[in-house]
Amino acid sequence: MYWFTKDQDGEPVRQRTDPQYTGRVSGGGVPGRDTLRIRDLRESDSAVYYFRLETEQPGGIYTSDPGVFLSVTGVWGSSCNRVSYTDRRICAPKGSSVNISSNYNSYENITSKFWFSPALRHHWKNPILPGDLSEDSQFPDRVQVFETERGRSTLRITDLRESDSADYRFKFKTQSFEWTSSLPATTLTVTALQVRVRRKLANQSSTYADLVCLSSSCTPARGLSFIWFRNGETNSSWPETFFYKGWISLEEEISCAVRGHEQFPSPPVYAPKVPSVLVTSSGEILENSSVTLTCSSDANPEANYAWYKKNGDQDVQPLSNTSQLVFSSFQSSDSGEYYCVAENVLGKRTSKLLFVDMKYKSMMVINAIRLALMAVIPIPLLLFSLWMSHCRKKTTLSSTPEPNEPEGTAEVREILGHTYNHLML
């Protein structure tokens, strides 16, 4: 169900899509009743308004007859001064253009009129006298003021910059009056574009998603044409609208821009690149030592991470749902192959396997080595001590030296024999 006032090519033009009513029409109601609201009425709004109800039944189209006749006359009156604005808030992407419109009226002849912005007060020649925006140094060749009908002024700003975000006001003077109202005017917000992604389906190599090209903090003005880029190249096969539905592969990077302002594209969105993994510890990985595994991947939107240990179970639960897997006291059972998964709305990638093994140099092994050294080192000292003692006693050897055997040789042999027997005991 909808309201309309005129036909185009035999089809009714809905109020909410008619450019003449952009930003001025709203509606709603309760079951069985619908209301059309029109703001900032103009004389051109005078017309017969019809309500239409369409159903899925054959011939189920019903139109109100007669319609509702609206006559707009003397909207601002012939004996008052007034300024009103078509839009209270306008959002526009960086690099685009915007129209800010105002309706004004005076019962006297207007001697001067111009647009200004209180945010540019520091640019004015006199801090209390607003300066004409078309003469401001911040807008060289970027500002145009025109009137499409009597009593309606439009400020057009091109090549928008984020610094243009501000309130904009219309001012006029007569011989005896100056419009100085401080009532809210039109607030312009200029932001950079970004691509928002909503995933519908996914497989191992691509994702079917809804892509929307929007300003980062508000909804942009209607009537803009957009251009899409795939891996930095213009994608002419996609429609020039702010949204797209389709399959995006893991290798593709998608960005958008306002047509005619391709030098201000949005940051690209893309699936995670193959993650890199890193193991860190205070030294060699020993029993009870602290070990940290870290996973990182380039992705936009930012990736979420999960750590797994390879054990052949495809349904294994992740050991960690963050970029790090921390072992505060590493054990031999923790040794094995680990991998991480990086995932965002455009897909996921798996890292290479990382083998982590504990060095078997526990305190038990170290203590055993110490005991062995303590047992072996005294043996040479004991042998030397026994030999010296025997020499001092100068015991006569009972054995007779062999012929031609050097003197003392038999004595040494006897000493070594006694020493061996002592050690065997």
KAPE-V848956 format. One record per pair of residues at least 24 apart in sequence whose C-alpha atoms are under 6 Angstrom apart, sorted by the first residue. I is the first residue (numbers start at 1). J is the second residue. Records with the same first field share a line. If there is no record, write none. Layout:
I: J / J
This chain:
1: 52 / 53
2: 51 / 52
3: 50 / 51
4: 49 / 50
5: 48 / 49
43: 72 / 73
46: 70 / 71 / 72
78: 107
79: 107
80: 106 / 107
81: 105 / 106
87: 186
88: 186
89: 186 / 187
90: 188
91: 188 / 189 / 218 / 219 / 220 / 221
92: 190 / 220 / 221
93: 190 / 191 / 192 / 193 / 215
94: 160 / 161 / 190 / 191 / 192
95: 159 / 160 / 261
96: 159 / 160
97: 157 / 158 / 159
98: 156 / 157
99: 155 / 156
100: 154 / 155
101: 153 / 154
102: 152 / 153
103: 151 / 152
104: 151
109: 174
110: 173 / 174
111: 173 / 174
112: 172 / 173
113: 171 / 172
114: 170 / 171
115: 169 / 170
116: 168 / 169
117: 167 / 168
162: 190 / 191
165: 189 / 190
191: 215
193: 266
194: 266
199: 345
205: 249 / 250
206: 248 / 249 / 250
207: 247 / 248 / 346
208: 246 / 247
209: 245 / 246
210: 244 / 245
211: 243 / 244
212: 242 / 243
213: 242
225: 258 / 259
226: 257 / 258 / 259
227: 256 / 257 / 259
228: 255 / 256
229: 254 / 255 / 256
230: 254
269: 300
270: 300
271: 299 / 346 / 347
272: 297 / 298 / 299
273: 297 / 298
274: 349 / 351
275: 351
285: 358 / 359
286: 358 / 359
287: 330 / 331
288: 329 / 330
289: 329 / 330
290: 327 / 328 / 329
291: 327
292: 325 / 326
293: 324 / 325
294: 323 / 324
295: 323
303: 342 / 343 / 344
304: 342 / 343
305: 341 / 342
306: 340 / 341
307: 339 / 340
308: 338 / 339
309: 337 / 338
310: 337 / 338
